[in-house]
Amino acid sequence: MSRSSDGIICYGYDLDGLELPWEEYEFEEWYIHAILGINISNMDYSERYAIKSIIPLDVVYHCCDEDPMYILAIANSVQKSSRGNPTQIDFNMLSNEITQEKLDKLNDVFKIVIESQEDYDSETLREPKWWLASWLG
C-alpha cells in the first residue's frame, strides 16, 4: 500500500493544541445543532445534505491520518492538490470568498473554541490567516 500527500491552502484559524467542542469528523453536525439550532436526527439524507451545503465553514485536516491536526477555515477558501496533479490557484477568486459575513461566522465559532479551553486568556485570540498545509494519508 502506498501513501501520498496532498497540498492544501485555506483561510482561517490554526487549531493546533486546542480542545475542540465537536467530535472528530463531526464538525458539520455540531455546527448545525450548536450554531444554527437545528436538530437533524429525524431528517432524511437529502434534507441533511441541503443543510450541510449552507455551512460557510469547514474543518481542514492536515498532517497525517494517524495524528491529524486542524484548521477552522472559510469553506470556499479551501483548495487542495493531490500529488502529480498541480492545481492553479486563482488568488483573486479565493480572496473574493473572504466576505465580512463569512469572517463574522468564522470568528464566532473560533471564539466558542477559545472560550471552551481550560486555560483561556485573551492572548489566545488571534487573527485568521492564509495557511499552506499538507495531508499524508
N, CA and C atoms as an extended XYZ file, in Angstrom:
411
Properties=species:S:1:pos:R:3:atomname:S:1:resname:S:1:resid:I:1 pbc="F F F"
N         0.854       -1.156        0.000 N   MET     1
C         0.000        0.000        0.000 CA  MET     1
C         0.910        1.232        0.000 C   MET     1
N         0.575        2.190       -0.853 N   SER     2
C         1.377        3.407       -0.899 CA  SER     2
C         0.625        4.555       -0.245 C   SER     2
N         1.387        5.567        0.107 N   ARG     3
C         0.802        6.751        0.716 CA  ARG     3
C         1.255        7.944       -0.107 C   ARG     3
N         0.406        8.915       -0.195 N   SER     4
C         0.786       10.138       -0.894 CA  SER     4
C         0.300       11.334       -0.085 C   SER     4
N         0.841       12.478       -0.423 N   SER     5
C         0.450       13.679        0.299 CA  SER     5
C        -0.299       14.629       -0.618 C   SER     5
N        -1.184       15.400       -0.019 N   ASP     6
C        -1.938       16.425       -0.725 CA  ASP     6
C        -1.537       17.778       -0.156 C   ASP     6
N        -1.487       18.770       -1.026 N   GLY     7
C        -1.263       20.135       -0.582 CA  GLY     7
C        -2.607       20.809       -0.349 C   GLY     7
N        -2.676       21.668        0.641 N   ILE     8
C        -3.926       22.341        0.998 CA  ILE     8
C        -3.613       23.806        1.280 C   ILE     8
N        -4.419       24.704        0.739 N   ILE     9
C        -4.340       26.110        1.095 CA  ILE     9
C        -5.732       26.527        1.557 C   ILE     9
N        -5.785       27.336        2.618 N   CYS    10
C        -7.080       27.773        3.135 CA  CYS    10
C        -6.903       29.010        3.999 C   CYS    10
N        -8.021       29.671        4.288 N   TYR    11
C        -8.010       30.878        5.119 CA  TYR    11
C        -8.808       30.608        6.386 C   TYR    11
N        -8.153       30.771        7.532 N   GLY    12
C        -8.855       30.542        8.789 CA  GLY    12
C        -7.915       30.557        9.977 C   GLY    12
N        -8.256       29.753       10.980 N   TYR    13
C        -7.516       29.673       12.236 CA  TYR    13
C        -6.887       28.297       12.394 C   TYR    13
N        -5.604       28.268       12.738 N   ASP    14
C        -4.948       27.027       13.098 CA  ASP    14
C        -5.428       26.633       14.491 C   ASP    14
N        -5.945       25.429       14.628 N   LEU    15
C        -6.492       24.968       15.908 CA  LEU    15
C        -5.520       24.071       16.668 C   LEU    15
N        -4.258       24.081       16.270 N   ASP    16
C        -3.257       23.218       16.887 CA  ASP    16
C        -3.209       23.428       18.395 C   ASP    16
N        -3.317       22.334       19.127 N   GLY    17
C        -3.218       22.370       20.582 CA  GLY    17
C        -4.489       22.749       21.307 C   GLY    17
N        -5.565       22.997       20.581 N   LEU    18
C        -6.819       23.391       21.224 CA  LEU    18
C        -7.777       22.205       21.298 C   LEU    18
N        -8.514       22.135       22.392 N   GLU    19
C        -9.571       21.140       22.515 CA  GLU    19
C       -10.766       21.619       21.696 C   GLU    19
N       -11.351       20.720       20.918 N   LEU    20
C       -12.462       21.098       20.054 CA  LEU    20
C       -13.796       20.757       20.710 C   LEU    20
N       -14.807       21.611       20.559 N   PRO    21
C       -16.118       21.328       21.156 CA  PRO    21
C       -16.926       20.302       20.365 C   PRO    21
N       -16.392       19.786       19.272 N   TRP    22
C       -17.069       18.759       18.480 CA  TRP    22
C       -16.173       17.527       18.404 C   TRP    22
N       -16.791       16.400       18.131 N   GLU    23
C       -16.035       15.163       17.970 CA  GLU    23
C       -15.339       15.170       16.616 C   GLU    23
N       -14.254       14.406       16.516 N   GLU    24
C       -13.513       14.349       15.263 CA  GLU    24
C       -14.435       13.940       14.114 C   GLU    24
N       -14.323       14.612       13.005 N   TYR    25
C       -15.106       14.396       11.780 CA  TYR    25
C       -16.588       14.713       11.950 C   TYR    25
N       -16.990       15.425       12.988 N   GLU    26
C       -18.408       15.748       13.199 CA  GLU    26
C       -18.657       17.247       13.310 C   GLU    26
N       -17.811       18.050       12.672 N   PHE    27
C       -17.967       19.496       12.736 CA  PHE    27
C       -19.303       19.941       12.155 C   PHE    27
N       -19.689       19.389       11.010 N   GLU    28
C       -20.941       19.828       10.364 CA  GLU    28
C       -22.146       19.611       11.266 C   GLU    28
N       -22.232       18.433       11.891 N   GLU    29
C       -23.355       18.148       12.781 CA  GLU    29
C       -23.347       19.099       13.983 C   GLU    29
N       -22.150       19.345       14.546 N   TRP    30
C       -22.040       20.281       15.666 CA  TRP    30
C       -22.499       21.668       15.242 C   TRP    30
N       -22.043       22.140       14.091 N   TYR    31
C       -22.391       23.488       13.616 CA  TYR    31
C       -23.898       23.622       13.418 C   TYR    31
N       -24.504       22.623       12.802 N   ILE    32
C       -25.951       22.674       12.549 CA  ILE    32
C       -26.723       22.743       13.856 C   ILE    32
N       -26.292       21.970       14.846 N   HIS    33
C       -27.000       21.955       16.130 CA  HIS    33
C       -26.651       23.183       16.987 C   HIS    33
N       -25.349       23.440       17.181 N   ALA    34
C       -24.920       24.487       18.126 CA  ALA    34
C       -25.065       25.898       17.568 C   ALA    34
N       -24.830       26.080       16.289 N   ILE    35
C       -24.853       27.426       15.710 CA  ILE    35
C       -26.199       27.722       15.051 C   ILE    35
N       -26.702       26.775       14.258 N   LEU    36
C       -27.972       27.010       13.559 CA  LEU    36
C       -29.185       26.634       14.401 C   LEU    36
N       -28.995       25.816       15.450 N   GLY    37
C       -30.105       25.417       16.319 CA  GLY    37
C       -31.072       24.454       15.670 C   GLY    37
N       -30.569       23.626       14.760 N   ILE    38
C       -31.420       22.686       14.024 CA  ILE    38
C       -31.096       21.266       14.463 C   ILE    38
N       -32.138       20.473       14.737 N   ASN    39
C       -31.972       19.060       15.063 CA  ASN    39
C       -32.144       18.261       13.772 C   ASN    39
N       -31.073       17.599       13.320 N   ILE    40
C       -31.143       16.871       12.054 CA  ILE    40
C       -31.363       15.368       12.238 C   ILE    40
N       -31.543       14.919       13.472 N   SER    41
C       -31.623       13.479       13.728 CA  SER    41
C       -32.808       12.810       13.023 C   SER    41
N       -33.890       13.533       12.796 N   ASN    42
C       -35.054       12.928       12.135 CA  ASN    42
C       -35.156       13.278       10.651 C   ASN    42
N       -34.117       13.851       10.098 N   MET    43
C       -34.141       14.240        8.688 CA  MET    43
C       -33.594       13.124        7.810 C   MET    43
N       -34.088       13.065        6.569 N   ASP    44
C       -33.533       12.092        5.634 CA  ASP    44
C       -32.244       12.665        5.028 C   ASP    44
N       -31.563       11.840        4.231 N   TYR    45
C       -30.259       12.208        3.691 CA  TYR    45
C       -30.317       13.495        2.872 C   TYR    45
N       -31.320       13.656        2.022 N   SER    46
C       -31.382       14.844        1.156 CA  SER    46
C       -31.585       16.117        1.973 C   SER    46
N       -32.365       16.037        3.048 N   GLU    47
C       -32.550       17.200        3.913 CA  GLU    47
C       -31.248       17.554        4.640 C   GLU    47
N       -30.552       16.533        5.137 N   ARG    48
C       -29.267       16.767        5.817 CA  ARG    48
C       -28.250       17.368        4.858 C   ARG    48
N       -28.199       16.834        3.645 N   TYR    49
C       -27.255       17.332        2.649 CA  TYR    49
C       -27.532       18.801        2.322 C   TYR    49
N       -28.812       19.147        2.176 N   ALA    50
C       -29.184       20.529        1.860 CA  ALA    50
C       -28.738       21.485        2.965 C   ALA    50
N       -28.903       21.081        4.212 N   ILE    51
C       -28.496       21.933        5.328 CA  ILE    51
C       -26.969       22.019        5.399 C   ILE    51
N       -26.281       20.885        5.233 N   LYS    52
C       -24.817       20.895        5.289 CA  LYS    52
C       -24.216       21.767        4.197 C   LYS    52
N       -24.897       21.859        3.067 N   SER    53
C       -24.351       22.626        1.945 CA  SER    53
C       -24.336       24.129        2.209 C   SER    53
N       -25.065       24.602        3.211 N   ILE    54
C       -25.079       26.047        3.501 CA  ILE    54
C       -24.069       26.449        4.575 C   ILE    54
N       -23.353       25.486        5.143 N   ILE    55
C       -22.367       25.799        6.176 CA  ILE    55
C       -21.193       26.526        5.516 C   ILE    55
N       -20.896       27.744        5.956 N   PRO    56
C       -19.848       28.526        5.303 CA  PRO    56
C       -18.426       28.199        5.772 C   PRO    56
N       -18.310       27.289        6.734 N   LEU    57
C       -17.011       26.956        7.307 CA  LEU    57
C       -16.702       25.484        7.104 C   LEU    57
N       -15.430       25.145        7.280 N   ASP    58
C       -15.001       23.765        7.142 CA  ASP    58
C       -13.836       23.537        8.097 C   ASP    58
N       -13.696       22.309        8.565 N   VAL    59
C       -12.513       21.939        9.328 CA  VAL    59
C       -11.591       21.205        8.361 C   VAL    59
N       -10.406       21.765        8.173 N   VAL    60
C        -9.415       21.196        7.264 CA  VAL    60
C        -8.490       20.311        8.090 C   VAL    60
N        -8.386       19.058        7.679 N   TYR    61
C        -7.498       18.113        8.349 CA  TYR    61
C        -6.155       18.170        7.647 C   TYR    61
N        -5.080       18.299        8.433 N   HIS    62
C        -3.748       18.298        7.842 CA  HIS    62
C        -2.815       17.496        8.726 C   HIS    62
N        -1.614       17.320        8.312 N   CYS    63
C        -0.590       16.486        8.920 CA  CYS    63
C        -0.756       15.067        8.387 C   CYS    63
N        -1.290       14.139        9.198 N   CYS    64
C        -1.460       12.763        8.706 CA  CYS    64
C        -2.642       12.105        9.413 C   CYS    64
N        -3.107       11.002        8.831 N   ASP    65
C        -4.295       10.351        9.376 CA  ASP    65
C        -4.046        9.732       10.750 C   ASP    65
N        -2.784        9.419       11.094 N   GLU    66
C        -2.502        8.872       12.421 CA  GLU    66
C        -2.487        9.942       13.511 C   GLU    66
N        -2.227       11.175       13.135 N   ASP    67
C        -2.157       12.264       14.105 CA  ASP    67
C        -2.657       13.552       13.446 C   ASP    67
N        -3.971       13.626       13.165 N   PRO    68
C        -4.477       14.786       12.421 CA  PRO    68
C        -4.395       16.071       13.226 C   PRO    68
N        -4.219       17.157       12.480 N   MET    69
C        -4.255       18.499       13.039 CA  MET    69
C        -5.356       19.236       12.280 C   MET    69
N        -5.775       20.396       12.796 N   TYR    70
C        -6.976       21.024       12.260 CA  TYR    70
C        -6.809       22.519       12.012 C   TYR    70
N        -7.492       22.984       10.980 N   ILE    71
C        -7.627       24.406       10.687 CA  ILE    71
C        -9.112       24.661       10.508 C   ILE    71
N        -9.640       25.657       11.210 N   LEU    72
C       -11.016       26.098       11.009 CA  LEU    72
C       -10.971       27.128        9.892 C   LEU    72
N       -11.613       26.836        8.753 N   ALA    73
C       -11.445       27.662        7.559 CA  ALA    73
C       -12.779       28.081        6.953 C   ALA    73
N       -12.732       29.163        6.207 N   ILE    74
C       -13.865       29.533        5.367 CA  ILE    74
C       -13.913       28.496        4.247 C   ILE    74
N       -15.051       27.842        4.097 N   ALA    75
C       -15.162       26.669        3.232 CA  ALA    75
C       -14.686       26.920        1.802 C   ALA    75
N       -15.105       27.995        1.189 N   ASN    76
C       -14.749       28.217       -0.211 CA  ASN    76
C       -13.326       28.701       -0.406 C   ASN    76
N       -12.578       28.882        0.677 N   SER    77
C       -11.170       29.253        0.554 CA  SER    77
C       -10.282       28.029        0.461 C   SER    77
N       -10.837       26.857        0.699 N   VAL    78
C       -10.054       25.624        0.748 CA  VAL    78
C        -9.790       25.121       -0.676 C   VAL    78
N        -8.522       24.989       -1.002 N   GLN    79
C        -8.097       24.419       -2.283 CA  GLN    79
C        -7.104       23.312       -1.991 C   GLN    79
N        -7.270       22.185       -2.689 N   LYS    80
C        -6.381       21.039       -2.475 CA  LYS    80
C        -5.759       20.624       -3.797 C   LYS    80
N        -4.587       20.021       -3.700 N   SER    81
C        -3.912       19.488       -4.873 CA  SER    81
C        -3.278       18.162       -4.488 C   SER    81
N        -3.591       17.136       -5.244 N   SER    82
C        -3.030       15.813       -4.989 CA  SER    82
C        -1.697       15.651       -5.705 C   SER    82
N        -0.881       14.773       -5.183 N   ARG    83
C         0.427       14.506       -5.778 CA  ARG    83
C         0.266       14.166       -7.249 C   ARG    83
N         1.058       14.807       -8.079 N   GLY    84
C         1.014       14.536       -9.509 CA  GLY    84
C        -0.029       15.332      -10.268 C   GLY    84
N        -0.833       16.092       -9.566 N   ASN    85
C        -1.877       16.901      -10.198 CA  ASN    85
C        -1.746       18.351       -9.759 C   ASN    85
N        -0.865       19.125      -10.396 N   PRO    86
C        -0.739       20.524       -9.989 CA  PRO    86
C        -2.047       21.274      -10.194 C   PRO    86
N        -2.314       22.184       -9.290 N   THR    87
C        -3.557       22.940       -9.322 CA  THR    87
C        -3.221       24.425       -9.394 C   THR    87
N        -3.794       25.098      -10.371 N   GLN    88
C        -3.608       26.545      -10.475 CA  GLN    88
C        -4.486       27.218       -9.430 C   GLN    88
N        -3.927       28.176       -8.734 N   ILE    89
C        -4.667       28.890       -7.687 CA  ILE    89
C        -4.985       30.294       -8.176 C   ILE    89
N        -6.254       30.627       -8.149 N   ASP    90
C        -6.711       31.968       -8.512 CA  ASP    90
C        -6.923       32.748       -7.219 C   ASP    90
N        -5.902       33.495       -6.794 N   PHE    91
C        -5.983       34.204       -5.524 CA  PHE    91
C        -7.045       35.293       -5.527 C   PHE    91
N        -7.336       35.865       -6.688 N   ASN    92
C        -8.419       36.855       -6.747 CA  ASN    92
C        -9.738       36.197       -6.391 C   ASN    92
N       -10.002       35.020       -6.967 N   MET    93
C       -11.239       34.293       -6.661 CA  MET    93
C       -11.264       33.887       -5.185 C   MET    93
N       -10.151       33.366       -4.676 N   LEU    94
C       -10.109       32.951       -3.276 CA  LEU    94
C       -10.312       34.141       -2.349 C   LEU    94
N        -9.686       35.260       -2.655 N   SER    95
C        -9.842       36.451       -1.820 CA  SER    95
C       -11.278       36.952       -1.821 C   SER    95
N       -11.963       36.811       -2.945 N   ASN    96
C       -13.362       37.235       -3.019 CA  ASN    96
C       -14.265       36.385       -2.129 C   ASN    96
N       -13.812       35.195       -1.753 N   GLU    97
C       -14.591       34.317       -0.878 CA  GLU    97
C       -14.551       34.788        0.577 C   GLU    97
N       -13.609       35.660        0.904 N   ILE    98
C       -13.447       36.120        2.281 CA  ILE    98
C       -14.337       37.351        2.482 C   ILE    98
N       -15.630       37.112        2.662 N   THR    99
C       -16.581       38.207        2.876 CA  THR    99
C       -16.689       38.512        4.366 C   THR    99
N       -17.187       39.685        4.687 N   GLN   100
C       -17.345       40.060        6.093 CA  GLN   100
C       -18.309       39.112        6.807 C   GLN   100
N       -19.360       38.698        6.128 N   GLU   101
C       -20.328       37.771        6.730 CA  GLU   101
C       -19.655       36.444        7.090 C   GLU   101
N       -18.835       35.921        6.193 N   LYS   102
C       -18.136       34.662        6.471 CA  LYS   102
C       -17.088       34.852        7.563 C   LYS   102
N       -16.394       35.992        7.554 N   LEU   103
C       -15.430       36.277        8.614 CA  LEU   103
C       -16.109       36.339        9.977 C   LEU   103
N       -17.284       36.959       10.033 N   ASP   104
C       -18.021       37.034       11.296 CA  ASP   104
C       -18.368       35.645       11.805 C   ASP   104
N       -18.814       34.760       10.922 N   LYS   105
C       -19.166       33.390       11.333 CA  LYS   105
C       -17.920       32.621       11.754 C   LYS   105
N       -16.820       32.802       11.018 N   LEU   106
C       -15.553       32.173       11.375 CA  LEU   106
C       -15.114       32.631       12.761 C   LEU   106
N       -15.171       33.932       13.009 N   ASN   107
C       -14.751       34.470       14.310 CA  ASN   107
C       -15.666       34.010       15.435 C   ASN   107
N       -16.972       33.907       15.170 N   ASP   108
C       -17.913       33.428       16.195 CA  ASP   108
C       -17.587       32.004       16.627 C   ASP   108
N       -17.318       31.122       15.666 N   VAL   109
C       -17.005       29.726       16.006 CA  VAL   109
C       -15.648       29.647       16.690 C   VAL   109
N       -14.673       30.404       16.201 N   PHE   110
C       -13.357       30.377       16.849 CA  PHE   110
C       -13.456       30.859       18.294 C   PHE   110
N       -14.281       31.855       18.543 N   LYS   111
C       -14.468       32.353       19.910 CA  LYS   111
C       -15.041       31.257       20.809 C   LYS   111
N       -15.981       30.451       20.289 N   ILE   112
C       -16.525       29.325       21.059 CA  ILE   112
C       -15.416       28.334       21.383 C   ILE   112
N       -14.558       28.034       20.409 N   VAL   113
C       -13.435       27.115       20.636 CA  VAL   113
C       -12.527       27.657       21.729 C   VAL   113
N       -12.145       28.922       21.616 N   ILE   114
C       -11.221       29.525       22.581 CA  ILE   114
C       -11.831       29.563       23.981 C   ILE   114
N       -13.094       29.959       24.074 N   GLU   115
C       -13.722       30.082       25.393 CA  GLU   115
C       -13.960       28.732       26.054 C   GLU   115
N       -13.912       27.639       25.293 N   SER   116
C       -14.093       26.314       25.887 CA  SER   116
C       -12.785       25.743       26.441 C   SER   116
N       -11.676       26.457       26.269 N   GLN   117
C       -10.382       25.985       26.762 CA  GLN   117
C       -10.270       26.224       28.259 C   GLN   117
N        -9.657       25.283       28.947 N   GLU   118
C        -9.461       25.443       30.392 CA  GLU   118
C        -8.582       26.634       30.711 C   GLU   118
N        -7.562       26.836       29.902 N   ASP   119
C        -6.613       27.912       30.179 CA  ASP   119
C        -6.830       29.096       29.238 C   ASP   119
N        -8.090       29.419       28.999 N   TYR   120
C        -8.434       30.525       28.105 CA  TYR   120
C        -7.922       31.855       28.646 C   TYR   120
N        -7.306       32.618       27.775 N   ASP   121
C        -7.000       34.011       28.086 CA  ASP   121
C        -7.062       34.798       26.782 C   ASP   121
N        -7.161       36.081       26.893 N   SER   122
C        -7.343       36.913       25.706 CA  SER   122
C        -6.145       36.852       24.764 C   SER   122
N        -4.982       36.432       25.259 N   GLU   123
C        -3.805       36.308       24.398 CA  GLU   123
C        -3.975       35.193       23.376 C   GLU   123
N        -4.884       34.253       23.667 N   THR   124
C        -5.108       33.143       22.752 CA  THR   124
C        -5.812       33.612       21.487 C   THR   124
N        -6.540       34.723       21.585 N   LEU   125
C        -7.230       35.230       20.406 CA  LEU   125
C        -6.202       35.643       19.370 C   LEU   125
N        -6.452       35.270       18.131 N   ARG   126
C        -5.526       35.567       17.054 CA  ARG   126
C        -6.309       35.976       15.827 C   ARG   126
N        -5.608       36.350       14.821 N   GLU   127
C        -6.247       36.741       13.571 CA  GLU   127
C        -6.253       35.555       12.612 C   GLU   127
N        -7.289       35.433       11.786 N   PRO   128
C        -7.254       34.388       10.759 CA  PRO   128
C        -6.167       34.706        9.739 C   PRO   128
N        -5.648       33.669        9.111 N   LYS   129
C        -4.551       33.813        8.145 CA  LYS   129
C        -4.727       32.808        7.007 C   LYS   129
N        -3.956       33.036        5.951 N   TRP   130
C        -3.841       32.029        4.905 CA  TRP   130
C        -2.874       30.956        5.401 C   TRP   130
N        -3.251       29.684        5.199 N   TRP   131
C        -2.423       28.562        5.641 CA  TRP   131
C        -2.114       27.654        4.456 C   TRP   131
N        -0.882       27.191        4.382 N   LEU   132
C        -0.473       26.175        3.423 CA  LEU   132
C        -0.094       24.959        4.242 C   LEU   132
N        -0.771       23.862        4.022 N   ALA   133
C        -0.573       22.656        4.830 CA  ALA   133
C        -0.516       21.441        3.903 C   ALA   133
N        -0.246       20.299        4.504 N   SER   134
C        -0.242       19.052        3.729 CA  SER   134
C        -0.953       17.968        4.504 C   SER   134
N        -1.432       16.975        3.778 N   TRP   135
C        -2.119       15.827        4.374 CA  TRP   135
C        -1.476       14.572        3.814 C   TRP   135
N        -0.944       13.753        4.698 N   LEU   136
C        -0.337       12.479        4.323 CA  LEU   136
C        -1.305       11.401        4.739 C   LEU   136
N        -1.859       10.706        3.773 N   GLY   137
C        -2.842        9.689        4.108 CA  GLY   137
C        -2.848        8.532        3.156 C   GLY   137
